[in-house]
Amino acid sequence: CTLEMVAARKDTVDAKALLQQRQAKETTLSGLNVDKEDDLQYDLARLTAYDVGAVDIASLRSRKDDYLKEAARENCQLLMHHIFSLPSVAFENGRLASLPPPVIPLPRAKPLPKPKPLTRWQKFAKEQGIQKKKKDTWVYDEKNKDWKTRFGYKKIGADKEDQSEWLVEAKPGDDPNADPFAKKANEKKARVEKQKKHEARNALERDNPELAHQLLTHAVSKQSKEQRAQRAQVAETALQAAQVSTGSLGKFDHKLAGEKQAKALTKVKRDTAVSSDLAGEKMRSMSVLNSLVGDAAEFNSAKAANRFVQFEQSQRAAAKREGGSSKGGKGLKAKGGGVGKGGKGKGGKSGAKGGGKRNRK
């Protein structure tokens, strides 16, 4: 009997609990149901709905809070129905709905960003048609049989650089008292500083081109007038040389806008034929002399006479030496195989021998 009572109690169902569960379920389902007509305007991309229907003024005045709550609940429920009707994809925490494109365009809070200006290298690459090629970060080192980075710490080839740093080749003209290692370090430091300056200049030109132009104009205006005039003169000289560097002396060359006309170069024809007009020849010679020495030059007759006397004496001495060698001469002159009577010493004997041979012939 006791066992039968226990079994009957297990099969007994609590009717009160079942009724409570049914009421809770009906309450939940009643909250999901909406009796209002679906006349909302939806923008599901922005998860919004707009109720453009007429407002019940009487209900709003009599029960303001309850009326607004009911309207908000019904509109939110209609919006959720539309959202859950969208195509969805399974996800680890649930499902994700694919939203459609927006219906109502909204203005931006801030203006559109301006296009980023190109740097100097980007402008040059665009003009030359250079395309950037991405290189691999890791490179295989055949010597060490290992992968190493292309740049940075312990890059490929760093071992070779470390081995070569202990010895620096001395070139002709290098200062023997200078430290080549310190010089190399200073050059590297200067290159790094120069690169940083260029990067700062490029950043300034990119972010604030007007300020960069003002600074450049101010730096150019600091230069002295003499330097600018000197550069202009050098440029003009180079232009003049280039204008007449062709075979036609620039006659058929294309002229630039504002380019000055090159000065005509003509060949001077000189009459080299011998003329019988002595007066004309003298005049031409004097004009050449005046162009060389100028009007300030003075003719010194005494100095000219002394030079003429020295010239005559040197001519006589040369003629006397030639005549002495023909008569036999003395010493070294006769030794060279002089002809004639014998002189003094060995030279005389050789001269006599030479003279005797020539007489026999």
C-alpha angles and dihedrals in degrees: 000000000000092000091051091052091051091050091048091052091052092053092047113107122210103237093189092058092049092052092051091051091049092051092049091050093049090049090053093048092046088055090055095050118086123199093190122104113255100241098137125128111232133205100181093176087067094033091239137131128193122211108209095168124120119274120237099236095190095053091043092055097042099044108009101167096044092047093052092046092051092048092048092048094049094046092047091049092052090049091051091050090056093045093051090048091062120101110271140193127219116252134181092255097037135295130324120216122219106231120214122234116283120273102197115052114223124206120246119254090222133027121268113278115257118244112269111253118241121253123235092263092047091052091049092047091049092050093047095041094241113164122203114245117201113227126207115259094220123057127187114241109216093194098054095027091230141106117258136177119263093225137017133031115006091002122172111287094022091118091057091051092049091052093049095050095075092066130046122187114236114225127203111276096025118138107254091207095053121099108236093196093054090045091053092049092049091050091052091048091050091050091051092049091048091051091050091051091051091049091051091048092049091048090051092049090049098046101033112014093169093058091045090053091050092051091049091049091049091050092051093048090055091067115101124254090242092059093049091047091048092051091047091051092050091049092049092049091050090049092051091050091049093048093060098035095098127081092254092049091244095306095130098030122119111255122220124226109280094006114150120238114259118244112257113249116209129185115240112230113215123201104227096170118117110255128204090214101100094178092054092046091050091051092051091048092050091049090053090048092049091050089054103042100022131216093294093067118104128203114237107203095185093053091047091051092050091051090049091052091049090050092052092048092051090050092052092048092051091049091048092051091051091048092049093053090052090055096050101274126209134287112321095019092060091044090066090068100280120187128227134034120001120262132200125311125347092334091061093052093049089046091051091049091049091049092049092052092050091048090052090052 
